Each structure stands twice: as C-alpha cells, then as structure tokens.
Amino acid sequence: MTDIEMTREGPEKGTEKDRRSKVSPADWGLLFLCTFLLAAAVVFRLLYSPVLVSGSSMEPTYHNGDILLTGKVTDETDLAVGDVVAFKGDETHGSSYIKRIMALPGDTVQIVNGILYVNHVPQETDFDRMVYSGRANTMITVPEGQYFVLGDNRNRSDDSRLFGFVAREDIKLKVKRKLFQMKAK
C-alpha cells in the first residue's frame, strides 16, 4: 500500500487514536459523580457553616473547642424560643456570640431571684440561677424585630442582660447540631 492509498482509505478502525477518543460509560459515571459531589458541596456551603465555640458561656451544652454545624437564617419564622443562634456583636461589645433565644418580639422579660420570667411565667431550666439580672431586673418588653438571648452558663455569659436585645438582621446562623467535640470532658 502506498502513501497515497493510505490517505484515501483513512486510518484503520481500532487504532490507538480511535480507542483514546472514545469515552466509556464508566468514565461518564465518574464524571457525573464528581460533578454531583462538587454541586452538593457548593449548595451545602451556601446553606450551612461550621462554627467553632470559643469560651464557656454555653456550657454545659457546648464547650470551648466544639465545632457546630449551623444553618443560615432566612427570616424570623426560622427562629423560636430555645433555638441556639450565632450573631455578631455591636461596636461596643464586638466579637461573635452563640446564645439561646429565650424571648421573642412582643414578649415581656424579667429576672427575679435568679429566675427568668417570660410573659410572667417562670422558665424552668436545668441551669444555675442567675446572680446578675442586668437589664432584666425590671420588666421589659422585647421590641419588634429583636430577641432576648442568654448563654446556658448563666453566670458566666455576656448576653442580653449586658448588651440588650439582638436584632433579627444580626442573627445570621442557627445551630443545627454539634459536629465535633474537640476535647475530652
């Protein structure tokens, strides 16, 4: 066969070049799996964030070094009494906080003899009685769009008793669960 004849006939079927250009079903499956996992990771990151606990204000529920899985808060219907939320502090108190919502907009709050009253009902908890009443030493009403929050370690927490109510727009994340406990307790 001459060079001219090879050109007219084209490459033989099944040559190395032909075999490399074909994509097998297994390759398509692997490509689909990788694309799916990448898309899932992007969506997960948009909806959830890990948060590191720093300090003892949420003990005994969460400890210093714990890593929490948090979900984005989209509106006020995402928030309820008992939810643990993460938010940025103001210019005066700075920092970021993880606290438990104890009262919603429109609720009345007062701390009497170390016990929190919400709408005149004592809130029973397994936590220590509070030594410091702060802003809640007299009855106050939680304004619209604001929340009253406390740390679970009531006597070692900077919270609404100190810095006041937390605005809804400042609450960005709600704790879903503890991912990792960094230290043995």
N, C-alpha and C positions, 0 to 999 in steps of 0.2 A: 504494500500500500504506500503510495507516495504522499508527500506533504499536502498536495492539492486535494487528493481524495479524502484525507482525514478532515480537512477543513469543511468539505462539503457534507460529510456524514455527521460531524459534530462529535462531542465527547461520548465515549461509551457509557451506557447505563451502568449504574452501580460503582462508579469510580469513587475515589476518596472524597473528591469535592462534592459529589452528589450526597454522599452519606452525611457529611458535616452540615449541609444546608437544611436537612430535614429535622423537625422538632418532634420528639416523641411525646406521646400522651403523658408519660411520667414527668417530662420537662414542663409541660403545660400545667400539670398538677402542682409541681413545686413552685412555679411562677405565681399561680393563683394563691397558694398558701402564703407565700411571702407577701404578696400584695394585701391579702386579707389581714395578716398579722400587723403589717405597717399601718393600715387604715384603722384597725382596732386600737392600736397604741395611741394614735393621734386623737381619736374620739375619747378614749379613756383619759388622756391628759387634759382635754378640754373640759371634761366633766368632773374629774377627781384630782386631788392634790395630796401628797403626803405632807404631814406637819410633824415637826419634832417638838416634844414637850420640853420646856425649859423652866425648871423651878418646881416648887412643891404645892402650889396653890390649888391643884386639882386632885391631890391625894385624898382619899385612898383609891379613887377611880383610876387616875392616870398618874404616872410617876416621871420624874426627871429622866430624860433619855428615851422615853417611849416614843414610837412613831405611830401616828394616827392616820387613817385614811379619811379624808374629808371630801364632801361633795359641794359643788357650787350652789349658792343660794340664789334662786332666780326672783322670788318675790316673797311677800310677807306670809303667803299661805304655806310656805315651806317651813315656817317657824312655829314652835309650840313650847309651852311650859315643859321644862325637863330636857329640852334639846341642849346639847353642848355645842357651842359655836366658837369660831375664831374670828377675830376682828383686830383692826389697827387701833392703837390708842391715839389720843389727841396730841396737839403740840406740847401741852404741859406734861402729860404723863408718858408720851411716846410709847415705843415698844409695840409688840403684838400680844394679844391675850387669847386664852382659851378659858371660857367660863360657861356656866349653866344658866339658861334662861329661867328666871323664877317668876316673872310677871310680864304680862303683855300690855300693849297700849290700852288705856282706859282703866286698868286695874289700880286699886289702892294698895299701898305697901306701908308696913310699919314693923319695926323690930322692938319687941317689948320683952324685957328679962331674957334676952338672948334668943328669943323665938321669933321667926319671921311670920307675919300675918299678911296674907294676900286676900283682899276683899273681906276683911275681918275674920278670916278663917286661919287658924294656926296651921302651918305647914310642917307636918311630921316628917322627920328625916332621921337617918342613922348617923348624921354628922354632929359634931360637938355644938353646943350652944355658943352663940356669938357673944364675945366680950365687947366688941365695938359695934355700935349701931350706926355711926356716921350720919349721913344724910337721912336715913330712915328712922331716926329717933323720934320723929313725929310723923303722922300720917301724910303720905304724899301720893299724888296720882301720877301714874305713868302717862306722859303725853303721847298723842298720836304719832306714829312712826318711830317710837322709842321703846326700849326694852330695859327691864331691871335684871341684872345678872349678878351671880355670886360664884365664887370658887367653892369647890367641895370642901376644901380645907379652910373652913370659915374663919378661923383665927389667924391664918397666915396668907391671906389673899387680898390683893388690891382689886377692888371690884366696884359695883355701883354705889356702895356705901361711901367710897372715897371719891371716885371720878364722875359719879352721876350716871344718868341713863345712857344707853348706847343707841345711836341712830340706826335705823334699818339699813340705810345705804352703806354703813360702815361694816355691817356683818356680811362677810363675803363667803364664808365656808361653814358647813355644819359637819360635825364629826359623825362618821358612819360606823367606824369600829377601830379597835386597836390592831395595828398590823404586826408590830414587833415590840417586845419588851426588851430593852437594851441591857438592863442589869438584873441580876437575880435579887429578889427582895427578901 
